[in-house]
Amino acid sequence: MLNPAPSNSWFDAGVRIPLASDNSSASSAQFAGVLGDFDRAEAYVPKLVSVGLMFTGQTRTSEGIVTRGSFGFSVLQPTGSASGTTNAYLNYGGYLGLKVPLLQMLAGVTGRFVLTGSATDLSDRVVNQLSISASLMRGTWHPTVYVRLPLSSNLSNALNYTLGFGLTFAPR
């Protein structure tokens, strides 16, 4: 994160190097990772380098109502003996939630729009998900549980939902 100070807006930037196994016995786990964490599908694909930048803005009222919006891009480039072309995506999200002293709950839509390729139908270029999360906001470690529900048929045909857990380190 480029802006570590507490703020109502921040940038996330990163480069992901190919660490996923190229072993064929790992393919079912990789497939599950791509479907279950589609916003970061490139993490589960071997021989792929990705570069991404995301801007996030957030507001919070005195009553604890939170609105958050994100917009950015990812570029994915096959490496080594991997076949394929460079792919580019617009990444976006919008959330509404509530933050009280020990708990933050958010619900919103996240998605990816494919900028490259030959698909002409919008439904082939867009993948949207409904995301619902709850985070314990005590101390510097914030455990989170979330559920993601696919809203686009190109993902919902293969996946009913994703249940996940996360842990965020937020120094004061």
N, C-alpha and C positions, 0 to 999 in steps of 0.2 A: 504494500500500500504506500503510495507516495505522500500521503498527508496523514502522519500518525497522530497529530494533535486532534482533540475532540472538535468535531465540526459538523455542520449540517450538510456538507457535501465532501466528496472524496473521489479520488481516482484509484483504480486497481489496474496494475500493469504487470504483465508477466510473459515469460517464455517457458514453454513446456517442452522438455527434451524427451526423446523416445525411450521410455523405461518399461513399457509393457512387453511381456514375453512374446517372442515369435514362435513359441512352441505350440503345435497344433492341439495338444491336450489342454491348453488354456483357453481355447476358442469359445467354449460355452460360458466361461466366467467373463470373458471380454464382451461377449454378446449381451450378457445380463448387465454389465457395467454401462455399455453404450445406451441401452434402453432405459435403465433405471436412473441414470444421471445424464440425461441427454444434453443438458446445458454445458456439460464438460465431457462430452463423448470422446473427444480426442485423447483423454487420459488413458483410455482403454485400448487404443489402437497402436500396434507396434509399428516401428519405422515411420513415425509421423512427428514432425516438429510443429508447434503452434505458437503464435504470438497473439496476445490479446491486450486490449485496453478497454476499460469500462469506467464511465462516470456515473456516480450515484448522488442524488440529492434527496434530502429528507427534511421533513418538518415535524414538529411535535407541539401540540397545544398544551396549555397549562392543565387541562383535564387528562392528558396522557394519550390523546388520539394522534397516531402516527400515520403519515403518508410518505411513501418512498417511491422514487422512480429511478430506473437505471437504463443506460443506453451505451452501447459500445460495439466493438467488432472483434472478430477472431479471424486469423488467416492460418490455414493448415497446409503444410507442405510435406509430401512424402519424401523419405530419405533413403539412401542406400539402394538396395535392389527392389524397393517397393514400387509398384506401378501406380499410376494415377496422376492426376493433375492437382494444381494448387486450388484449394477451395476457400472461399471467403463467406463470412456470415455477419449479419447484424444481429446483435444480442440485445434484448430489451426486457423490461419488467416493470410492473406497477403493483404496489402493495398498499393496503389499508390495515391499520391495526390499533392495538392498545398497549401502552407501556405504563405499568404501575411499578412501585418500588422494587418488587422482586420478580416480576414476570413481564415478558413481552410476548404478545400474540400477534401474528401477521397472517393475512390472507391476500393472495394476489395472483396475477398471471405473469408467467415468464415465457419467453419464446426465442426462437431463432428463425431468421429469414435468410435463405440461401441466396447469395448474390451471384454465384457462378453456376455454370452448368447450362444444360439446354432445356430444362423443364419450362414449359410455357404456362402450365396451369398453376395458379396461385396456391392451391392446396398441396401441390408437390414441393413448394418452396418454403412453406411455413410449418413450424412445429410449435404448438402452444401447450402449456401445462398450467393447471390450477395448483397452487402451492399453499399449504396451510402449515404454520409452524408455531411452536411455543418454546420459549427460552427462559431458563432461570437466570436472573440478572443479579447474582450475588457474588461479590468478590471479583477477581480478575478472570476466572474461568466460567464460561457460560455454556452449560450443556443445553442442547436443543433436540427436540423431536419434531419430525416433519412428515407430512404426507403429500405426495404429488399425484395428481390425477391427469392423465393425458386428455387434451381437448381436441387434438388433431387426429384424424383417422389414420394417418400414416404412422402414428405411434400407438394409438389405442387398439389397433388391430393386433398388436403383439403384446400389449401390456395393460393390465387393469389398473394398477396403482403401484407406487413406490412408497415404502415406509423406511425412513432413515433417521439416523442419529448423528449429531455433530457436536463438536466442542470448539469454542472460540476463546482465544486468549485475548483479553482486552486490558492492557496495562493502564493504570490510572495516571 
